[in-house]
Amino acid sequence: SRTHEVDLPAGALFEEAVGYYVHERLGDVGSKHGAVVFNGDMLLPMSDTFTVRGREALSLPNGVEVEATAVEHLFDWMDGVRLIEWYDPAGQLVATEMDALGVPMRVLLTTREDATGMGDASELDVILATKLTVEGPDPADPSRFSAEARLADGDVQAALVATSRQRVGEAESEWVTLDIRRDTPPVSAAAFPPPPGPHDDLLAATVYVEADDPAIVEQARSLTATAEDSWAAIERINRWVYAHVRDKTLDKGFATARQTLDSRVGDCTEHTMLAVSLARAAGIPARILAGVVWQRDAFYYHFWYEAYVGKWIAMDPTLGQTPADARHIQLSGGELESDTALEFGEGILRTLNRLELRTRE
């Protein structure tokens, strides 16, 4: 467990109470209201300004038509997140829609039977709707990737992280150059166990990266007990996570490292959280990276990590890449040493369906 203290202004609402608060004002058509809402995902209070728009026709699944009261919210997070809610005449919430993250997402009230009978369709829709195609030849070289990038809405240079492996050029019109190289294993890796160093703040445990959990510590010890240096230790961790998180499902939202160690189920977030936790438990500084990765036909949103073994080296336990190939584009934004799930992907959310790429020689 972790303990947080958060200062809440007088009159702040917990998000579970927002529906009741709004419902009490549904008859006040055309009015605007303000509230401070404590968000349980962010663990932070945020400002919500909502306007009661009035009655609108709405189509629900199975051809059900209702006259619903629409309420538009504007939250002061990520430059403004817009959410619309619809309430039926009985005051029940029947639909929501969010369109501030680049992909319009509408949630409609339906029966349990219909919802559970949809299978994996919605999961696939989200993946296909957010993939990033590239203008020009497909990037075939795993060691180097060169492209030009632009952001349809926003500052593209601010969206891309400049690192030793990812070079971001000066803006030329609305496009910037992007050159990425694959890390190479260190010629002389740091000793193992590593001595105290400048990156030891990246050994700490968080809610998702449970580096101090006894089971995580024991697993890290068993994997690295005979490692001759830090590079050998992180190689073993990365390969083990790739091999043992067997079910590459998207069913999990954000499982913690310990949950993934127990279940051996998860997508890129679970692979990354577990690998980072094992690295930190072994005394190797590691940090989470977020961005997009090339897979077969396009770039898809993705998480991976880098470990400090005398130098920073990017690793991808989901794809079994040691080191990660050059076709990983790191995006900025968000607090990746966070105890809240949404902050991990803020940089990704800021670029959804806005980032454009064209390959170059």
C-alpha positions as CSV (number, residue, x, y, z in Angstrom):
1,S,0.0,0.0,0.0
2,R,1.0,3.6,-0.5
3,T,-0.3,6.7,1.4
4,H,-1.1,10.0,-0.2
5,E,-2.2,13.3,1.3
6,V,-4.1,15.6,-1.1
7,D,-5.5,19.0,-0.2
8,L,-9.1,19.4,-1.3
9,P,-10.8,22.8,-1.5
10,A,-14.0,23.4,0.4
11,G,-17.0,21.9,-1.5
12,A,-14.9,19.4,-3.6
13,L,-16.9,16.4,-4.9
14,F,-15.7,12.9,-5.1
15,E,-16.3,11.7,-8.7
16,E,-18.9,9.2,-7.5
17,A,-21.1,12.1,-6.4
18,V,-20.9,14.0,-9.7
19,G,-23.8,12.1,-11.3
20,Y,-26.1,13.1,-8.4
21,Y,-24.8,16.7,-8.4
22,V,-25.5,17.0,-12.2
23,H,-28.9,15.2,-11.9
24,E,-30.1,17.8,-9.4
25,R,-29.5,20.5,-12.1
26,L,-30.9,18.8,-15.2
27,G,-33.9,21.1,-15.3
28,D,-31.7,24.2,-15.3
29,V,-31.3,24.2,-19.2
30,G,-28.8,26.6,-20.5
31,S,-27.1,27.2,-17.2
32,K,-23.4,26.7,-16.5
33,H,-22.1,25.3,-13.2
34,G,-18.6,24.9,-11.7
35,A,-17.3,22.2,-9.4
36,V,-14.0,20.8,-8.1
37,V,-14.0,17.0,-8.6
38,F,-11.5,14.6,-6.9
39,N,-10.6,12.1,-9.6
40,G,-9.8,8.6,-8.3
41,D,-7.6,7.7,-11.3
42,M,-5.5,10.8,-11.1
43,L,-5.7,11.1,-7.3
44,L,-6.0,14.8,-7.9
45,P,-8.7,17.4,-7.7
46,M,-9.6,19.0,-11.0
47,S,-12.0,21.8,-12.1
48,D,-15.2,20.7,-13.9
49,T,-17.3,23.3,-15.7
50,F,-20.6,21.8,-17.0
51,T,-23.4,23.2,-19.1
52,V,-26.9,21.7,-19.3
53,R,-27.7,21.7,-23.0
54,G,-31.3,20.4,-22.9
55,R,-33.2,17.5,-24.6
56,E,-31.7,15.6,-27.5
57,A,-32.8,12.5,-29.4
58,L,-30.5,9.6,-28.8
59,S,-30.3,6.1,-30.3
60,L,-29.3,3.3,-28.0
61,P,-28.4,-0.3,-28.9
62,N,-31.2,-2.5,-30.2
63,G,-33.0,0.4,-31.8
64,V,-34.1,2.1,-28.6
65,E,-34.8,5.8,-29.1
66,V,-34.9,8.2,-26.1
67,E,-35.2,11.9,-25.5
68,A,-32.2,12.6,-23.2
69,T,-30.9,15.7,-21.5
70,A,-27.4,16.5,-22.6
71,V,-24.8,17.8,-20.2
72,E,-21.4,19.0,-21.5
73,H,-18.4,18.9,-19.1
74,L,-15.0,20.6,-19.6
75,F,-12.2,19.4,-17.3
76,D,-9.0,21.4,-16.8
77,W,-6.7,18.4,-17.5
78,M,-4.5,17.9,-20.6
79,D,-5.4,21.3,-22.0
80,G,-9.1,20.7,-21.6
81,V,-11.0,17.4,-21.7
82,R,-14.5,17.6,-23.1
83,L,-17.1,15.0,-21.9
84,I,-20.8,14.9,-22.8
85,E,-23.4,12.9,-20.7
86,W,-27.0,12.1,-21.6
87,Y,-29.7,11.4,-19.0
88,D,-33.0,9.8,-19.8
89,P,-36.3,11.3,-18.4
90,A,-35.9,9.1,-15.3
91,G,-32.5,10.7,-14.6
92,Q,-30.5,7.6,-15.5
93,L,-27.2,8.1,-17.3
94,V,-27.6,6.4,-20.7
95,A,-24.6,7.6,-22.8
96,T,-21.3,9.4,-22.5
97,E,-18.9,10.7,-25.2
98,M,-15.4,12.0,-25.0
99,D,-13.7,13.5,-28.0
100,A,-10.7,15.4,-26.6
101,L,-8.2,12.6,-26.9
102,G,-8.1,12.3,-30.7
103,V,-10.4,9.3,-30.9
104,P,-14.1,9.9,-30.3
105,M,-15.3,7.4,-27.7
106,R,-19.0,6.9,-27.0
107,V,-20.3,4.6,-24.3
108,L,-24.0,3.5,-24.5
109,L,-26.2,1.9,-22.0
110,T,-27.2,-1.6,-23.0
111,T,-28.1,-4.9,-21.4
112,R,-25.5,-7.2,-19.7
113,E,-26.3,-9.9,-22.2
114,D,-25.7,-7.6,-25.2
115,A,-22.6,-6.1,-23.7
116,T,-20.9,-9.5,-22.9
117,G,-21.9,-10.9,-26.3
118,M,-19.8,-8.4,-28.2
119,G,-16.6,-10.3,-27.8
120,D,-13.4,-8.5,-28.7
121,A,-14.9,-6.1,-31.3
122,S,-14.5,-3.0,-29.2
123,E,-10.9,-3.8,-28.3
124,L,-10.0,-4.3,-32.0
125,D,-11.8,-1.1,-33.0
126,V,-9.7,1.0,-30.6
127,I,-6.4,-0.6,-31.9
128,L,-7.3,0.0,-35.5
129,A,-8.6,3.5,-34.8
130,T,-5.4,4.6,-33.2
131,K,-2.8,3.1,-35.4
132,L,-0.3,5.4,-37.1
133,T,0.4,4.8,-40.8
134,V,3.5,6.1,-42.4
135,E,3.8,8.0,-45.7
136,G,6.6,6.5,-47.7
137,P,8.5,3.1,-47.5
138,D,7.9,0.9,-44.5
139,P,10.8,1.2,-42.0
140,A,12.6,-2.1,-42.6
141,D,15.9,-1.5,-40.7
142,P,15.6,-2.4,-37.0
143,S,18.9,-0.6,-36.3
144,R,18.0,2.9,-37.7
145,F,14.9,4.9,-38.4
146,S,14.7,8.3,-40.1
147,A,11.5,10.2,-40.7
148,E,9.8,13.6,-40.7
149,A,7.1,14.2,-38.2
150,R,4.4,16.8,-37.6
151,L,1.5,17.2,-35.2
152,A,-1.9,18.2,-36.7
153,D,-2.7,20.1,-33.6
154,G,0.1,21.2,-31.3
155,D,3.9,21.5,-31.0
156,V,5.5,18.5,-32.6
157,Q,8.9,19.2,-31.0
158,A,7.3,19.3,-27.6
159,A,5.6,15.9,-28.3
160,L,8.9,14.1,-29.1
161,V,11.6,13.3,-26.6
162,A,15.2,14.2,-27.6
163,T,17.6,11.6,-26.1
164,S,20.9,10.0,-27.0
165,R,19.1,7.5,-29.1
166,Q,16.3,9.8,-30.5
167,R,17.4,13.0,-32.2
168,V,14.8,15.6,-33.0
169,G,15.8,18.3,-35.5
170,E,14.8,21.9,-35.7
171,A,11.4,22.7,-37.0
172,E,11.4,23.3,-40.8
173,S,7.9,24.6,-41.6
174,E,5.5,22.3,-39.7
175,W,7.7,19.2,-40.0
176,V,10.7,18.2,-37.9
177,T,13.3,15.5,-38.6
178,L,13.5,12.5,-36.5
179,D,16.5,10.1,-36.3
180,I,16.5,7.0,-34.1
181,R,19.2,4.4,-33.6
182,R,19.1,1.1,-31.8
183,D,21.2,1.0,-28.6
184,T,24.2,-1.3,-28.5
185,P,25.2,-3.4,-25.5
186,P,27.8,-1.7,-23.4
187,V,31.5,-2.5,-24.1
188,S,32.1,-2.4,-20.4
189,A,28.9,-2.9,-18.3
190,A,28.4,-1.7,-14.8
191,A,29.2,-4.1,-12.0
192,F,26.5,-6.3,-10.5
193,P,25.2,-5.7,-8.0
194,P,25.5,-2.1,-9.0
195,P,27.2,0.3,-6.6
196,P,25.3,3.5,-5.5
197,G,25.0,5.9,-8.3
198,P,23.3,9.1,-9.6
199,H,20.1,7.3,-10.8
200,D,19.3,5.5,-7.5
201,D,16.0,7.5,-7.3
202,L,14.9,5.1,-10.1
203,L,15.1,2.2,-7.7
204,A,12.0,3.2,-5.7
205,A,8.7,1.3,-5.6
206,T,5.4,2.9,-6.7
207,V,1.8,1.6,-6.7
208,Y,2.3,-0.2,-10.1
209,V,6.1,-0.8,-9.9
210,E,6.2,-2.8,-6.7
211,A,10.0,-3.2,-6.5
212,D,9.8,-3.8,-2.8
213,D,7.3,-6.7,-2.9
214,P,8.8,-9.9,-1.4
215,A,7.7,-12.0,-4.4
216,I,9.2,-9.5,-6.9
217,V,12.4,-9.3,-4.9
218,E,12.7,-13.1,-4.7
219,Q,12.1,-13.5,-8.5
220,A,14.7,-10.8,-9.3
221,R,17.2,-12.6,-7.0
222,S,16.7,-15.9,-8.7
223,L,17.1,-14.5,-12.2
224,T,20.2,-12.5,-11.5
225,A,22.1,-14.4,-8.8
226,T,24.9,-15.6,-11.1
227,A,24.9,-12.5,-13.5
228,E,28.5,-11.3,-14.1
229,D,27.5,-7.7,-14.7
230,S,24.5,-5.4,-14.9
231,W,24.0,-6.0,-18.6
232,A,23.8,-9.7,-18.1
233,A,21.3,-9.2,-15.3
234,I,19.0,-7.0,-17.3
235,E,19.2,-9.3,-20.3
236,R,18.0,-12.2,-18.1
237,I,15.1,-10.1,-16.7
238,N,14.0,-8.9,-20.1
239,R,14.0,-12.4,-21.7
240,W,12.3,-14.0,-18.7
241,V,9.4,-11.5,-18.8
242,Y,9.0,-12.0,-22.5
243,A,8.9,-15.8,-22.1
244,H,6.8,-16.0,-19.0
245,V,4.0,-13.4,-19.5
246,R,2.5,-15.9,-21.9
247,D,-1.0,-14.6,-22.6
248,K,-0.5,-11.4,-24.5
249,T,-4.1,-10.2,-23.8
250,L,-5.5,-6.7,-23.9
251,D,-8.0,-7.5,-21.2
252,K,-6.0,-5.8,-18.5
253,G,-6.1,-2.1,-18.1
254,F,-3.2,-1.4,-15.8
255,A,-2.2,-4.4,-13.7
256,T,0.6,-4.0,-11.2
257,A,3.9,-5.8,-11.4
258,R,2.9,-8.2,-8.6
259,Q,-0.5,-9.0,-10.2
260,T,1.3,-9.7,-13.5
261,L,3.9,-11.9,-11.8
262,D,1.0,-14.0,-10.4
263,S,-1.2,-14.1,-13.4
264,R,1.4,-14.1,-16.2
265,V,-1.1,-12.2,-18.3
266,G,-0.9,-8.8,-19.9
267,D,-0.1,-6.5,-22.8
268,C,2.8,-4.0,-23.1
269,T,1.9,-2.1,-19.9
270,E,2.0,-5.3,-17.8
271,H,5.3,-6.5,-19.4
272,T,6.9,-3.2,-18.8
273,M,5.7,-2.7,-15.2
274,L,7.0,-6.2,-14.3
275,A,10.3,-5.8,-16.0
276,V,11.0,-2.4,-14.4
277,S,10.0,-3.8,-11.0
278,L,12.4,-6.8,-11.4
279,A,15.2,-4.5,-12.5
280,R,14.7,-2.1,-9.6
281,A,14.5,-5.0,-7.1
282,A,17.8,-6.3,-8.5
283,G,19.3,-2.8,-7.9
284,I,19.3,-1.7,-11.6
285,P,17.8,1.8,-12.2
286,A,15.0,1.5,-14.7
287,R,12.3,3.8,-16.1
288,I,9.2,3.5,-18.2
289,L,9.0,4.8,-21.7
290,A,5.8,5.5,-23.7
291,G,5.3,6.1,-27.4
292,V,4.7,4.2,-30.6
293,V,6.3,1.0,-32.1
294,W,6.4,-0.3,-35.6
295,Q,4.5,-3.6,-36.0
296,R,4.0,-5.2,-39.5
297,D,2.0,-2.4,-41.2
298,A,1.9,0.7,-38.9
299,F,3.0,2.3,-35.7
300,Y,0.9,1.4,-32.6
301,Y,0.8,3.0,-29.2
302,H,3.1,1.1,-26.8
303,F,5.1,1.0,-23.5
304,W,8.7,-0.2,-23.0
305,Y,11.5,0.8,-20.7
306,E,15.2,1.6,-20.4
307,A,17.7,0.4,-17.8
308,Y,20.9,1.9,-16.6
309,V,23.8,-0.6,-17.0
310,G,26.7,1.9,-17.2
311,K,24.6,3.7,-19.9
312,W,20.9,3.9,-20.6
313,I,19.7,1.1,-22.9
314,A,16.1,0.7,-24.1
315,M,14.5,-2.7,-23.8
316,D,11.2,-4.2,-25.0
317,P,10.0,-7.2,-23.0
318,T,6.7,-7.4,-24.9
319,L,8.4,-8.0,-28.2
320,G,11.4,-9.8,-26.7
321,Q,13.8,-7.2,-28.0
322,T,17.1,-6.9,-26.1
323,P,17.8,-4.0,-26.8
324,A,14.7,-2.5,-28.3
325,D,14.9,-1.8,-32.0
326,A,15.1,1.7,-33.5
327,R,11.4,1.7,-34.6
328,H,10.3,2.8,-31.2
329,I,9.4,6.6,-31.1
330,Q,9.4,8.0,-27.6
331,L,6.7,10.6,-26.8
332,S,6.9,13.2,-24.1
333,G,4.4,14.3,-21.5
334,G,3.1,12.6,-18.5
335,E,4.7,11.6,-15.2
336,L,6.1,8.1,-15.6
337,E,7.1,7.8,-12.0
338,S,3.5,8.0,-11.0
339,D,1.1,6.2,-8.7
340,T,-1.8,6.9,-11.1
341,A,-2.6,5.0,-14.2
342,L,-3.7,7.8,-16.5
343,E,-0.5,9.8,-16.1
344,F,1.6,7.0,-17.6
345,G,0.0,7.6,-21.0
346,E,-0.5,11.3,-21.0
347,G,2.1,11.8,-23.8
348,I,0.3,9.1,-25.9
349,L,-3.1,10.7,-25.3
350,R,-1.9,14.1,-26.4
351,T,-0.9,12.7,-29.8
352,L,-3.7,10.3,-30.6
353,N,-4.7,10.7,-34.2
354,R,-2.7,13.9,-34.5
355,L,0.8,12.7,-35.2
356,E,1.9,12.2,-38.8
357,L,5.1,10.5,-40.1
358,R,6.8,10.2,-43.5
359,T,9.9,8.2,-43.9
360,R,13.1,9.6,-45.5
361,E,16.4,8.3,-46.7
